[in-house]
Amino acid sequence: MTVATLFSNCGSKIDELQEIQEYTGPIIEMGESTTYYSDSAVVKMKMDAPRQLEFANGDREFPEGLFLEFFDKQGNPTSTLRADYCYYTRKEDLYKATGNVIVKNLQNNDRLDTEELFWNEKKKRFSLRSLLE
């Protein structure tokens, strides 16, 4: 009788284990991070974020916003981007910035204010959603 009870209890535990779902939350969480992106030992971009989450698939989330600063070959700032929230999708190499997005061209003082903006890191181009559809 004891053996039968033991095995019946194991069966319910196995069912519980099968119901456990894979964790999809962040694997790394950073606060007050500054990241530099360079090419051939030349800094191209600086990113400041109050909070950054990294996921197993390489995606990144910036739930408290971010500030990007872009530089020319001489290290002079050329433009900036500020947003209240941002999500980076590694598969598409695409940043989606939302909420009070401000892009400034520091060379000619142009400014763009919008609620949503995409930045393709590979192409080094900004796009509004309407241009992507």
N, CA, C and O atoms as a MOPAC input file, in Angstrom:
PM7 MOZYME 1SCF
protein

 N      0.80100 1    -1.19000 1     0.00000 1
 C      0.00000 1     0.00000 1     0.00000 1
 C      0.85000 1     1.26200 1     0.00000 1
 O      0.53800 1     2.22800 1    -0.69700 1
 N      1.90000 1     1.25300 1     0.76600 1
 C      2.76400 1     2.41800 1     0.85000 1
 C      3.42000 1     2.70100 1    -0.48700 1
 O      3.55400 1     3.86000 1    -0.87800 1
 N      3.83100 1     1.65200 1    -1.19500 1
 C      4.48000 1     1.81600 1    -2.49600 1
 C      3.51000 1     2.42800 1    -3.49200 1
 O      3.90700 1     3.31500 1    -4.24900 1
 N      2.27800 1     2.00200 1    -3.52500 1
 C      1.27800 1     2.54000 1    -4.44700 1
 C      1.01600 1     4.01500 1    -4.15800 1
 O      0.87200 1     4.80700 1    -5.08900 1
 N      0.95300 1     4.38800 1    -2.91000 1
 C      0.74200 1     5.78300 1    -2.53600 1
 C      1.91900 1     6.64600 1    -2.96100 1
 O      1.73300 1     7.76800 1    -3.43300 1
 N      3.11000 1     6.13500 1    -2.79800 1
 C      4.31700 1     6.85600 1    -3.18400 1
 C      4.31800 1     7.14600 1    -4.67800 1
 O      4.60000 1     8.27000 1    -5.09200 1
 N      4.00300 1     6.13900 1    -5.49100 1
 C      3.99900 1     6.33100 1    -6.93800 1
 C      2.86400 1     7.24400 1    -7.39300 1
 O      3.02500 1     8.00800 1    -8.34500 1
 N      1.73200 1     7.17100 1    -6.72700 1
 C      0.63000 1     8.05300 1    -7.11900 1
 C      0.96200 1     9.50800 1    -6.79200 1
 O      0.55600 1    10.40800 1    -7.52700 1
 N      1.67800 1     9.74900 1    -5.72300 1
 C      2.11200 1    11.10700 1    -5.39200 1
 C      3.13200 1    11.61400 1    -6.39900 1
 O      3.11500 1    12.79600 1    -6.74000 1
 N      4.01000 1    10.76200 1    -6.87800 1
 C      5.00600 1    11.16900 1    -7.87600 1
 C      4.34000 1    11.57900 1    -9.17500 1
 O      4.79400 1    12.50500 1    -9.84700 1
 N      3.25700 1    10.88800 1    -9.53300 1
 C      2.56500 1    11.21200 1   -10.77200 1
 C      2.03200 1    12.62900 1   -10.77200 1
 O      2.12700 1    13.31500 1   -11.78900 1
 N      1.48300 1    13.08400 1    -9.68100 1
 C      0.95100 1    14.44700 1    -9.62600 1
 C      2.07400 1    15.48100 1    -9.69200 1
 O      1.89200 1    16.55700 1   -10.26100 1
 N      3.23000 1    15.16200 1    -9.11500 1
 C      4.38000 1    16.07600 1    -9.17700 1
 C      4.89900 1    16.18500 1   -10.61000 1
 O      5.28000 1    17.26800 1   -11.05500 1
 N      4.91200 1    15.07200 1   -11.32600 1
 C      5.35900 1    15.08900 1   -12.72500 1
 C      4.41700 1    15.94900 1   -13.55900 1
 O      4.86700 1    16.71500 1   -14.41000 1
 N      3.12000 1    15.82700 1   -13.32100 1
 C      2.15100 1    16.66300 1   -14.04300 1
 C      2.39000 1    18.14200 1   -13.76600 1
 O      2.30100 1    18.97100 1   -14.67100 1
 N      2.69500 1    18.47000 1   -12.50700 1
 C      2.97700 1    19.86100 1   -12.15300 1
 C      4.21900 1    20.37100 1   -12.86900 1
 O      4.24400 1    21.50800 1   -13.34000 1
 N      5.24200 1    19.53900 1   -12.95200 1
 C      6.47400 1    19.94100 1   -13.63400 1
 C      6.23500 1    20.17700 1   -15.11800 1
 O      6.81500 1    21.09000 1   -15.70600 1
 N      5.38200 1    19.35500 1   -15.72700 1
 C      5.09700 1    19.51700 1   -17.14400 1
 C      4.34000 1    20.81400 1   -17.41800 1
 O      4.41600 1    21.35900 1   -18.52000 1
 N      3.61300 1    21.30700 1   -16.42000 1
 C      2.85100 1    22.53800 1   -16.59100 1
 C      3.70100 1    23.79200 1   -16.42700 1
 O      3.26600 1    24.87800 1   -16.81100 1
 N      4.89600 1    23.67000 1   -15.87100 1
 C      5.76800 1    24.82900 1   -15.68500 1
 C      6.20000 1    25.34700 1   -17.04900 1
 O      6.68000 1    24.58700 1   -17.89000 1
 N      6.02900 1    26.62000 1   -17.25600 1
 C      6.36900 1    27.21400 1   -18.54500 1
 C      7.77600 1    27.78800 1   -18.51100 1
 O      8.30200 1    28.13800 1   -17.45500 1
 N      8.36800 1    27.87400 1   -19.68700 1
 C      9.71700 1    28.42700 1   -19.81000 1
 C      9.71800 1    29.90500 1   -19.42300 1
 O      8.80400 1    30.64900 1   -19.78000 1
 N     10.74700 1    30.32100 1   -18.69300 1
 C     10.88700 1    31.71000 1   -18.27100 1
 C     11.23200 1    32.58400 1   -19.47700 1
 O     12.17800 1    32.29000 1   -20.20800 1
 N     10.47500 1    33.64700 1   -19.68300 1
 C     10.72300 1    34.53600 1   -20.82000 1
 C     11.08000 1    35.94700 1   -20.37500 1
 O     11.20800 1    36.84700 1   -21.20500 1
 N     11.24100 1    36.14000 1   -19.09000 1
 C     11.58300 1    37.46100 1   -18.56600 1
 C     13.04500 1    37.79500 1   -18.78500 1
 O     13.77000 1    37.02900 1   -19.41900 1
 N     13.48200 1    38.92500 1   -18.26700 1
 C     14.87200 1    39.34900 1   -18.46500 1
 C     15.85500 1    38.42500 1   -17.74800 1
 O     15.57800 1    37.92000 1   -16.66000 1
 N     17.01300 1    38.21700 1   -18.38800 1
 C     18.06900 1    37.42000 1   -17.75900 1
 C     19.11200 1    38.32400 1   -17.11200 1
 O     19.88900 1    37.88300 1   -16.26600 1
 N     19.12200 1    39.59600 1   -17.51700 1
 C     20.02800 1    40.59300 1   -16.93800 1
 C     19.23700 1    41.87900 1   -16.73400 1
 O     18.45400 1    42.27900 1   -17.59600 1
 N     19.44500 1    42.51800 1   -15.59700 1
 C     18.84400 1    43.82700 1   -15.33700 1
 C     19.94300 1    44.76100 1   -14.85200 1
 O     20.67000 1    44.44700 1   -13.90900 1
 N     20.05600 1    45.91600 1   -15.50800 1
 C     21.07300 1    46.90200 1   -15.14300 1
 C     20.40000 1    48.22500 1   -14.80900 1
 O     19.37500 1    48.58200 1   -15.39100 1
 N     20.98400 1    48.93500 1   -13.87700 1
 C     20.51400 1    50.26400 1   -13.53400 1
 C     21.58700 1    51.28700 1   -13.84600 1
 O     22.77800 1    51.01600 1   -13.69600 1
 N     21.16100 1    52.46500 1   -14.27900 1
 C     22.09400 1    53.56500 1   -14.59400 1
 C     23.26400 1    53.09600 1   -15.46000 1
 O     24.42400 1    53.19500 1   -15.06000 1
 N     22.94600 1    52.58900 1   -16.63800 1
 C     23.99700 1    52.06900 1   -17.52300 1
 C     24.39100 1    53.08300 1   -18.59300 1
 O     23.56400 1    53.85100 1   -19.08400 1
 N     25.66400 1    53.06500 1   -18.93400 1
 C     26.19700 1    53.82200 1   -20.06400 1
 C     26.92300 1    52.83100 1   -20.95200 1
 O     27.81600 1    52.11700 1   -20.49600 1
 N     26.53800 1    52.78800 1   -22.23200 1
 C     27.12200 1    51.85300 1   -23.18500 1
 C     27.68100 1    52.62900 1   -24.36100 1
 O     27.02400 1    53.52400 1   -24.89400 1
 N     28.89200 1    52.28500 1   -24.76400 1
 C     29.52800 1    52.90600 1   -25.92800 1
 C     29.57800 1    51.88900 1   -27.05600 1
 O     29.94500 1    50.73300 1   -26.84400 1
 N     29.20700 1    52.32400 1   -28.26200 1
 C     29.29600 1    51.49400 1   -29.45600 1
 C     30.36900 1    52.09500 1   -30.34700 1
 O     30.35900 1    53.29200 1   -30.63400 1
 N     31.30100 1    51.24300 1   -30.78300 1
 C     32.40800 1    51.75100 1   -31.59800 1
 C     32.57700 1    50.90600 1   -32.84800 1
 O     32.08800 1    49.78000 1   -32.93500 1
 N     33.28300 1    51.47900 1   -33.81100 1
 C     33.64400 1    50.79900 1   -35.05200 1
 C     35.07300 1    51.19700 1   -35.36400 1
 O     35.37700 1    52.38400 1   -35.48200 1
 N     35.94500 1    50.22700 1   -35.49800 1
 C     37.36500 1    50.48700 1   -35.77300 1
 C     37.96300 1    51.43300 1   -34.72900 1
 O     38.67800 1    52.37500 1   -35.07000 1
 N     37.66700 1    51.17500 1   -33.47800 1
 C     38.19100 1    51.93800 1   -32.33400 1
 C     37.72500 1    53.39600 1   -32.29700 1
 O     38.33100 1    54.22500 1   -31.61800 1
 N     36.64900 1    53.70700 1   -33.02300 1
 C     36.07500 1    55.05500 1   -33.01300 1
 C     34.66400 1    54.95700 1   -32.43100 1
 O     33.83700 1    54.19000 1   -32.92500 1
 N     34.39100 1    55.73400 1   -31.38400 1
 C     33.05900 1    55.72200 1   -30.76600 1
 C     32.05300 1    56.32100 1   -31.73800 1
 O     32.22100 1    57.44000 1   -32.22300 1
 N     30.99800 1    55.54600 1   -32.01400 1
 C     29.94300 1    55.99100 1   -32.92800 1
 C     28.68800 1    56.42800 1   -32.18100 1
 O     27.96200 1    57.31600 1   -32.62700 1
 N     28.44300 1    55.78000 1   -31.01900 1
 C     27.22300 1    56.07500 1   -30.28300 1
 C     27.45100 1    55.83000 1   -28.79100 1
 O     28.17400 1    54.91800 1   -28.39000 1
 N     26.81100 1    56.67200 1   -27.99200 1
 C     26.80800 1    56.51100 1   -26.53700 1
 C     25.35200 1    56.41200 1   -26.09800 1
 O     24.51700 1    57.21800 1   -26.50900 1
 N     25.05500 1    55.42600 1   -25.26600 1
 C     23.68800 1    55.22900 1   -24.80400 1
 C     23.65300 1    55.27300 1   -23.28200 1
 O     24.37100 1    54.52700 1   -22.61600 1
 N     22.81800 1    56.14500 1   -22.73700 1
 C     22.58800 1    56.22600 1   -21.29300 1
 C     21.15800 1    55.77900 1   -21.01700 1
 O     20.21900 1    56.21900 1   -21.68100 1
 N     21.00500 1    54.89700 1   -20.02600 1
 C     19.67400 1    54.41200 1   -19.66700 1
 C     19.58000 1    54.22600 1   -18.16000 1
 O     20.47200 1    53.63500 1   -17.54900 1
 N     18.49700 1    54.73000 1   -17.55200 1
 C     18.32500 1    54.53900 1   -16.11300 1
 C     18.12500 1    53.06900 1   -15.74300 1
 O     18.47800 1    52.64400 1   -14.64300 1
 N     17.55100 1    52.29200 1   -16.67900 1
 C     17.29400 1    50.87000 1   -16.42500 1
 C     17.28400 1    50.13700 1   -17.75400 1
 O     16.65700 1    50.58200 1   -18.71500 1
 N     17.98700 1    49.00200 1   -17.80200 1
 C     18.06600 1    48.21300 1   -19.03100 1
 C     17.84600 1    46.74600 1   -18.69100 1
 O     18.44100 1    46.21600 1   -17.75200 1
 N     16.98000 1    46.09600 1   -19.46800 1
 C     16.70000 1    44.67300 1   -19.30500 1
 C     17.17900 1    43.94000 1   -20.54800 1
 O     16.92300 1    44.38600 1   -21.66700 1
 N     17.87500 1    42.81300 1   -20.36400 1
 C     18.31300 1    41.99000 1   -21.49600 1
 C     17.63400 1    40.64300 1   -21.40900 1
 O     17.48300 1    40.06900 1   -20.33000 1
 N     17.22100 1    40.14100 1   -22.58300 1
 C     16.51600 1    38.87600 1   -22.66800 1
 C     17.39600 1    37.82800 1   -23.34700 1
 O     18.36900 1    38.16900 1   -24.02000 1
 N     17.04900 1    36.55100 1   -23.16800 1
 C     17.85100 1    35.44500 1   -23.69300 1
 C     18.00400 1    35.50500 1   -25.21300 1
 O     19.02000 1    35.05600 1   -25.74400 1
 N     17.02100 1    36.04900 1   -25.91600 1
 C     17.08600 1    36.12400 1   -27.38000 1
 C     17.88000 1    37.33000 1   -27.88600 1
 O     17.98500 1    37.53400 1   -29.09600 1
 N     18.43900 1    38.12800 1   -26.97600 1
 C     19.22700 1    39.29300 1   -27.37200 1
 C     18.44800 1    40.59000 1   -27.41600 1
 O     19.03500 1    41.65500 1   -27.61100 1
 N     17.12600 1    40.52500 1   -27.23800 1
 C     16.31600 1    41.74400 1   -27.19200 1
 C     16.66900 1    42.52600 1   -25.92700 1
 O     17.12900 1    41.96200 1   -24.93500 1
 N     16.44100 1    43.83700 1   -25.99000 1
 C     16.69500 1    44.70900 1   -24.84100 1
 C     15.51500 1    45.64500 1   -24.65300 1
 O     14.91600 1    46.11400 1   -25.62100 1
 N     15.18900 1    45.91200 1   -23.39800 1
 C     14.10100 1    46.83500 1   -23.07400 1
 C     14.64400 1    47.93400 1   -22.16900 1
 O     15.44300 1    47.68600 1   -21.26600 1
 N     14.19200 1    49.13900 1   -22.43300 1
 C     14.56800 1    50.31500 1   -21.65100 1
 C     13.27500 1    50.91600 1   -21.09900 1
 O     12.76400 1    51.89000 1   -21.65100 1
 N     12.74200 1    50.34500 1   -20.01300 1
 C     11.41400 1    50.74300 1   -19.53500 1
 C     11.33500 1    52.15800 1   -18.98000 1
 O     10.24500 1    52.72100 1   -18.87800 1
 N     12.46600 1    52.73500 1   -18.62500 1
 C     12.47100 1    54.11100 1   -18.10400 1
 C     13.11100 1    55.07700 1   -19.09200 1
 O     13.54800 1    56.16500 1   -18.71700 1
 N     13.16200 1    54.67000 1   -20.36000 1
 C     13.67600 1    55.53300 1   -21.40700 1
 C     15.17100 1    55.41200 1   -21.61600 1
 O     15.86200 1    54.63400 1   -20.95800 1
 N     15.64700 1    56.22200 1   -22.57000 1
 C     17.07800 1    56.25300 1   -22.86400 1
 C     17.45100 1    57.54700 1   -23.54600 1
 O     16.59800 1    58.31300 1   -23.99300 1
 N     18.75500 1    57.76800 1   -23.61300 1
 C     19.31400 1    58.92600 1   -24.30500 1
 C     20.47500 1    58.42000 1   -25.14900 1
 O     21.42200 1    57.83300 1   -24.62500 1
 N     20.39800 1    58.65000 1   -26.46500 1
 C     21.45900 1    58.24700 1   -27.39100 1
 C     22.16600 1    59.48100 1   -27.91200 1
 O     21.54100 1    60.50700 1   -28.18100 1
 N     23.46900 1    59.37000 1   -28.05100 1
 C     24.26600 1    60.44800 1   -28.63100 1
 C     25.13500 1    59.82900 1   -29.72100 1
 O     25.85800 1    58.86400 1   -29.47300 1
 N     25.06200 1    60.39000 1   -30.93100 1
 C     25.80400 1    59.87900 1   -32.08200 1
 C     26.98700 1    60.79400 1   -32.37600 1
 O     26.90700 1    62.00800 1   -32.19200 1
 N     28.09500 1    60.19300 1   -32.83800 1
 C     29.33500 1    60.93700 1   -33.05100 1
 C     29.86600 1    60.74200 1   -34.46900 1
 O     29.63200 1    59.70800 1   -35.09600 1
 N     30.59200 1    61.75900 1   -34.96900 1
 C     31.26100 1    61.62800 1   -36.26400 1
 C     32.63400 1    60.97800 1   -36.05800 1
 O     32.98000 1    60.59100 1   -34.94200 1
 N     33.40900 1    60.86000 1   -37.13400 1
 C     34.71900 1    60.19600 1   -37.07700 1
 C     35.71300 1    60.89800 1   -36.16200 1
 O     36.64100 1    60.27400 1   -35.64900 1
 N     35.51800 1    62.19100 1   -35.96000 1
 C     36.41800 1    62.95800 1   -35.09900 1
 C     35.97200 1    62.93400 1   -33.63100 1
 O     36.64100 1    63.50100 1   -32.76700 1
 N     34.84600 1    62.27800 1   -33.35400 1
 C     34.34800 1    62.19500 1   -31.98200 1
 C     33.44300 1    63.33600 1   -31.57600 1
 O     33.11400 1    63.48200 1   -30.39900 1
 N     33.03500 1    64.14900 1   -32.54100 1
 C     32.12500 1    65.26600 1   -32.26000 1
 C     30.67700 1    64.77200 1   -32.27700 1
 O     30.30700 1    64.01300 1   -33.17300 1
 N     29.84900 1    65.18200 1   -31.31400 1
 C     28.44400 1    64.77900 1   -31.33800 1
 C     27.73000 1    65.37000 1   -32.54900 1
 O     27.86900 1    66.55600 1   -32.84900 1
 N     26.95800 1    64.52400 1   -33.24200 1
 C     26.23300 1    64.96700 1   -34.43600 1
 C     24.72600 1    65.01900 1   -34.22300 1
 O     24.04300 1    65.86800 1   -34.79700 1
 N     24.20500 1    64.10600 1   -33.39200 1
 C     22.76500 1    64.06700 1   -33.16100 1
 C     22.47600 1    63.33900 1   -31.85200 1
 O     23.32200 1    62.63200 1   -31.30500 1
 N     21.24100 1    63.54000 1   -31.37000 1
 C     20.80700 1    62.88100 1   -30.13900 1
 C     19.39300 1    62.35100 1   -30.31000 1
 O     18.63400 1    62.82100 1   -31.15700 1
 N     19.05900 1    61.37300 1   -29.50000 1
 C     17.70700 1    60.82700 1   -29.44600 1
 C     17.36200 1    60.61200 1   -27.97900 1
 O     18.15500 1    60.05600 1   -27.21900 1
 N     16.18700 1    61.05200 1   -27.59400 1
 C     15.69100 1    60.85500 1   -26.22700 1
 C     14.28100 1    60.29000 1   -26.33800 1
 O     13.49200 1    60.73100 1   -27.17400 1
 N     13.96300 1    59.29900 1   -25.48200 1
 C     12.62400 1    58.70400 1   -25.47500 1
 C     12.27800 1    58.22400 1   -24.07200 1
 O     13.16000 1    57.90500 1   -23.27500 1
 N     10.96700 1    58.17900 1   -23.78000 1
 C     10.48800 1    57.70800 1   -22.47700 1
 C     10.56500 1    56.19200 1   -22.34100 1
 O     10.65500 1    55.66700 1   -21.23100 1
 N     10.52700 1    55.48100 1   -23.48700 1
 C     10.55600 1    54.01600 1   -23.48300 1
 C     11.19700 1    53.56000 1   -24.78500 1
 O     11.07100 1    54.22200 1   -25.81500 1
 N     11.88600 1    52.42100 1   -24.73200 1
 C     12.47700 1    51.89200 1   -25.95800 1
 C     12.59600 1    50.37500 1   -25.85800 1
 O     12.84700 1    49.82600 1   -24.78600 1
 N     12.41000 1    49.70900 1   -27.00200 1
 C     12.59100 1    48.25500 1   -27.08000 1
 C     13.44700 1    47.95400 1   -28.30600 1
 O     13.15500 1    48.41100 1   -29.41100 1
 N     14.50100 1    47.18300 1   -28.09200 1
 C     15.39800 1    46.78400 1   -29.18200 1
 C     15.13000 1    45.32900 1   -29.51800 1
 O     15.16800 1    44.46400 1   -28.64300 1
 N     14.85500 1    45.05900 1   -30.80500 1
 C     14.64700 1    43.70300 1   -31.28700 1
 C     15.89900 1    43.27400 1   -32.03600 1
 O     16.21100 1    43.80800 1   -33.10000 1
 N     16.61200 1    42.31000 1   -31.47700 1
 C     17.88200 1    41.88400 1   -32.06400 1
 C     17.69100 1    41.27100 1   -33.45200 1
 O     18.48700 1    41.51700 1   -34.35800 1
 N     16.64300 1    40.48100 1   -33.61400 1
 C     16.40500 1    39.79300 1   -34.88800 1
 C     16.34600 1    40.78000 1   -36.05500 1
 O     16.90300 1    40.51400 1   -37.12000 1
 N     15.67700 1    41.91300 1   -35.85900 1
 C     15.57500 1    42.93600 1   -36.90900 1
 C     16.62300 1    44.02900 1   -36.76300 1
 O     16.74900 1    44.89000 1   -37.63300 1
 N     17.37500 1    43.99700 1   -35.66500 1
 C     18.36200 1    45.04200 1   -35.36100 1
 C     17.67600 1    46.40800 1   -35.39700 1
 O     18.15000 1    47.34500 1   -36.03900 1
 N     16.54300 1    46.49400 1   -34.69000 1
 C     15.67300 1    47.66000 1   -34.76500 1
 C     15.29500 1    48.14800 1   -33.36600 1
 O     14.86900 1    47.36600 1   -32.51700 1
 N     15.45800 1    49.45100 1   -33.14300 1
 C     15.01600 1    50.09900 1   -31.91600 1
 C     13.65800 1    50.73400 1   -32.17800 1
 O     13.46800 1    51.38700 1   -33.20400 1
 N     12.71000 1    50.54900 1   -31.25800 1
 C     11.41500 1    51.22400 1   -31.32700 1
 C     11.31900 1    52.11800 1   -30.09900 1
 O     11.19600 1    51.63100 1   -28.97500 1
 N     11.37400 1    53.41300 1   -30.31700 1
 C     11.30400 1    54.39600 1   -29.23600 1
 C      9.89800 1    54.97800 1   -29.19900 1
 O      9.32700 1    55.30900 1   -30.23800 1
 N      9.34100 1    55.10200 1   -27.99000 1
 C      7.99300 1    55.65300 1   -27.84700 1
 C      7.94000 1    56.62700 1   -26.67300 1
 O      8.73900 1    56.55100 1   -25.73900 1
 N      6.98800 1    57.53200 1   -26.74700 1
 C      6.74200 1    58.48100 1   -25.66300 1
 C      7.71800 1    59.63400 1   -25.63500 1
 O      8.87900 1    59.46100 1   -25.26400 1
 N      7.26200 1    60.79900 1   -26.02000 1
 C      8.08900 1    62.01700 1   -26.00200 1
 C      9.45000 1    61.81200 1   -26.66800 1
 O     10.48900 1    62.14200 1   -26.09700 1
 N      9.42600 1    61.27300 1   -27.86200 1
 C     10.66700 1    61.02500 1   -28.60100 1
 C     11.14700 1    62.34200 1   -29.20500 1
 O     10.39700 1    63.03400 1   -29.89300 1
 N     12.40100 1    62.67400 1   -28.93700 1
 C     12.99700 1    63.90200 1   -29.47400 1
 C     14.31800 1    63.54200 1   -30.13800 1
 O     15.21400 1    62.97900 1   -29.50900 1
 N     14.42300 1    63.87500 1   -31.41500 1
 C     15.67200 1    63.68100 1   -32.16000 1
 C     16.18700 1    65.05700 1   -32.54300 1
 O     15.45000 1    65.87800 1   -33.08900 1
 N     17.45300 1    65.30000 1   -32.25300 1
 C     18.06400 1    66.58700 1   -32.59900 1
 C     19.28100 1    66.34900 1   -33.47700 1
 O     20.12700 1    65.50500 1   -33.18200 1
 N     19.35100 1    67.12000 1   -34.57500 1
 C     20.54800 1    67.16000 1   -35.39900 1
 C     21.35900 1    68.34100 1   -34.88700 1
 O     20.95100 1    69.49100 1   -35.04500 1
 N     22.49400 1    68.06400 1   -34.27900 1
 C     23.28900 1    69.12100 1   -33.64800 1
 C     24.08000 1    69.95200 1   -34.65200 1
 O     24.59900 1    71.01400 1   -34.31100 1
 N     24.17200 1    69.46900 1   -35.88900 1
 C     24.93000 1    70.19100 1   -36.90900 1
 C     24.12700 1    71.31500 1   -37.53800 1
 O     24.68000 1    72.36600 1   -37.86200 1
 N     22.81700 1    71.10300 1   -37.71600 1
 C     22.00300 1    72.15400 1   -38.33600 1
 C     20.81500 1    72.58200 1   -37.45900 1
 O     19.94600 1    73.33000 1   -37.90500 1
 N     20.78900 1    72.10500 1   -36.21700 1
 C     19.76100 1    72.46000 1   -35.23300 1
 C     18.35000 1    72.01300 1   -35.60200 1
 O     17.38100 1    72.55500 1   -35.07100 1
 N     18.21100 1    71.03600 1   -36.50100 1
 C     16.89600 1    70.46700 1   -36.78700 1
 C     16.44100 1    69.65200 1   -35.58000 1
 O     17.24900 1    69.09700 1   -34.83500 1
 N     15.10700 1    69.59800 1   -35.40900 1
 C     14.54800 1    68.85500 1   -34.27900 1
 C     13.28000 1    68.15200 1   -34.73400 1
 O     12.47100 1    68.72100 1   -35.46700 1
 N     13.11400 1    66.92100 1   -34.29800 1
 C     11.91000 1    66.14900 1   -34.58000 1
 C     11.31300 1    65.70600 1   -33.25400 1
 O     11.99100 1    65.08800 1   -32.43300 1
 N     10.03500 1    66.02800 1   -33.04800 1
 C      9.29100 1    65.58200 1   -31.86900 1
 C      8.18800 1    64.65100 1   -32.35500 1
 O      7.41800 1    65.01300 1   -33.24500 1
 N      8.10500 1    63.45900 1   -31.78000 1
 C      7.09400 1    62.49600 1   -32.17900 1
 C      6.80600 1    61.56400 1   -31.00900 1
 O      7.52000 1    61.58500 1   -30.00700 1
 N      5.78000 1    60.76100 1   -31.13000 1
 C      5.44600 1    59.79200 1   -30.08000 1
 C      6.01700 1    58.41000 1   -30.37100 1
 O      6.06500 1    57.56000 1   -29.48100 1
 N      6.45300 1    58.17600 1   -31.61300 1
 C      6.99200 1    56.85900 1   -31.96200 1
 C      8.01000 1    57.00900 1   -33.07700 1
 O      7.78000 1    57.71700 1   -34.05800 1
 N      9.13900 1    56.33200 1   -32.91200 1
 C     10.21000 1    56.41700 1   -33.90000 1
 C     10.97800 1    55.10500 1   -33.91200 1
 O     11.18300 1    54.47600 1   -32.87400 1
 N     11.39900 1    54.70600 1   -35.10700 1
 C     12.20400 1    53.50100 1   -35.25800 1
 C     13.60700 1    53.89200 1   -35.68800 1
 O     13.79400 1    54.83200 1   -36.46100 1
 N     14.58900 1    53.16100 1   -35.17700 1
 C     15.97100 1    53.37700 1   -35.59500 1
 C     16.56000 1    52.03900 1   -35.99600 1
 O     16.68200 1    51.12800 1   -35.17600 1
 N     16.93000 1    51.92600 1   -37.29100 1
 C     17.55300 1    50.71900 1   -37.81100 1
 C     19.05700 1    50.86000 1   -37.65900 1
 O     19.68500 1    51.68800 1   -38.31900 1
 N     19.62700 1    50.04700 1   -36.78800 1
 C     21.05500 1    50.17000 1   -36.49300 1
 C     21.91900 1    49.80500 1   -37.70200 1
 O     22.94200 1    50.44500 1   -37.94400 1
 N     21.51800 1    48.78600 1   -38.46000 1
 C     22.30300 1    48.37100 1   -39.63600 1
 C     22.35000 1    49.46700 1   -40.69500 1
 O     23.40800 1    49.76700 1   -41.24900 1
 N     21.19500 1    50.05700 1   -40.96700 1
 C     21.11100 1    51.07500 1   -42.01800 1
 C     21.44400 1    52.47500 1   -41.51300 1
 O     21.59400 1    53.40300 1   -42.30900 1
 N     21.56000 1    52.63400 1   -40.18900 1
 C     21.83700 1    53.94000 1   -39.57100 1
 C     20.78700 1    54.97100 1   -39.98300 1
 O     21.10800 1    56.10900 1   -40.32600 1
 N     19.49700 1    54.53300 1   -39.94000 1
 C     18.41600 1    55.40900 1   -40.38800 1
 C     17.27700 1    55.43700 1   -39.38900 1
 O     16.94200 1    54.42800 1   -38.76900 1
 N     16.68700 1    56.61700 1   -39.24800 1
 C     15.48400 1    56.80100 1   -38.45200 1
 C     14.28200 1    56.71100 1   -39.37700 1
 O     14.35400 1    57.12000 1   -40.53500 1
 N     13.16600 1    56.17200 1   -38.86500 1
 C     11.93400 1    56.09200 1   -39.64000 1
 C     10.74400 1    56.30500 1   -38.72500 1
 O     10.74700 1    55.89200 1   -37.56600 1
 N      9.72700 1    56.95800 1   -39.26800 1
 C      8.44700 1    57.03400 1   -38.57600 1
 C      7.66300 1    55.78800 1   -38.93800 1
 O      7.89200 1    55.20200 1   -39.99600 1
 N      6.75800 1    55.37900 1   -38.09500 1
 C      5.99900 1    54.14500 1   -38.32800 1
 C      5.35100 1    54.14300 1   -39.70700 1
 O      5.36200 1    53.11900 1   -40.39000 1
 N      4.79600 1    55.25500 1   -40.11900 1
 C      4.10800 1    55.32200 1   -41.40500 1
 C      5.04100 1    54.98700 1   -42.56600 1
 O      4.58300 1    54.52300 1   -43.61000 1
 N      6.32500 1    55.21500 1   -42.39800 1
 C      7.27600 1    54.89600 1   -43.45900 1
 C      7.61800 1    53.41600 1   -43.50300 1
 O      8.08300 1    52.92800 1   -44.53300 1
 N      7.40100 1    52.68200 1   -42.40500 1
 C      7.73900 1    51.26600 1   -42.34600 1
 C      6.62300 1    50.37800 1   -42.85800 1
 O      6.87900 1    49.25200 1   -43.28600 1
 N      5.41100 1    50.85200 1   -42.82300 1
 C      4.26900 1    50.01600 1   -43.21400 1
 C      4.14300 1    49.91800 1   -44.71300 1
 O      3.23500 1    49.25300 1   -45.21400 1

